[in-house]
């Protein structure tokens, strides 16, 4: 049994590492081959479009960069702790794999935030970024920007004139630009919600149970005493 769990743990670790390698190879190739905002058109509905953002999925930027990096770091630690617990309990492999996929995605974007600002020049539409000696890059630790590149403008059209507010304006269906790490997180979350609802419900109930077990005599009115504590 211990040997089986060790093999499963090794498989999950290699799986996460493989996803990280794919993510970082793509990002480094884009960053060192394309100027900022440059586009490579693969098809009419799939383009490589290089942008950078502060680290939220699909380019959202409304949270402080340092707070976001620290939050992601804490979330990764908790996810790894959770995966270890799943392996020890013998959870379904598929469930563990997709939790690991979410973890790999979070780590992939955190790597950008942690190190890209230390090892790369700043991005610009006028030149291609390049490596610099460690610590001489464009931003301090945890403040680097995340590289995004996948762009799927599946449908280009114009809203009808009669539509309030947006009437007559052009629109693009699915305009976010994202990276491989974002895709790992999104796919992992969607698959868990669709096919592993039992495990998610069990996780919710387990957390509620742990919260209930934390209640103790100290949480009650301090004036209350048990019979054993009452003076004779």
C-alpha positions, 0 to 999 in steps of 0.5 A: 500500500505504501509503495502504491501511494509513493508511486501515485505521489511520484506520478502527480509530481511528474505530472505537475512538473510536465505542465510547468515545463510546457507552460514556461517553454511557451512563455519564454519563447513568446517573451524572447521572440515577440515584441509586446502586442505582436500577433502571429495569426495561426488561423482566423480564429486562433492567434498568438497575441503577446500581452502581459498582465499583473497575474489574474486569469484572462488578464484581469488586473483589479487586485494589487499585484503584491497581494495577488502574488502572496495570495497565490503563494498561500493557495499553492501551499494549501493545494499541495497540502490537500493533494498530499492528504488525498494521496494518503486517503486513496482518493480517485486518481482523476480527482487528484489529477485535476486538482494537480492541474489547478495547482500547476496552473497556479504555480506557473503564473506565480513563477512569472510573478516571482522571477520574470521581473528579476531575469528579463528586461521590460516588455515593449512594442518596439523591441524583444525582451531578453535575459539579464543577470539575475536581479537586474530585470524590470521588477523586484521579487513577486512583482513580475508580470505574467505572459499571456498569448492565446487568443481565440476571436471565434466570432467577429460581428456587430450588435444590431442597431436596435440593441440598447447601449451596444447597438451598432458596436463591433464585438468579438466572441471570446476576446480574453487572452490567456496562457497555458497555466490559465487553461490548466486552472480553468479546465481543472475547475470545470472538470471538477464541477462537472464530474467530481461533485461528490468529492467537492461535497465531501470536502465541504462537509469535511470542513464543516465537521472540522470547524464544529470539532474546534468548538470547545468549552472555552468557546462557551460562556466562561461563567459556565462550569461543569459539575466536576469544576463546582466547589464542594 
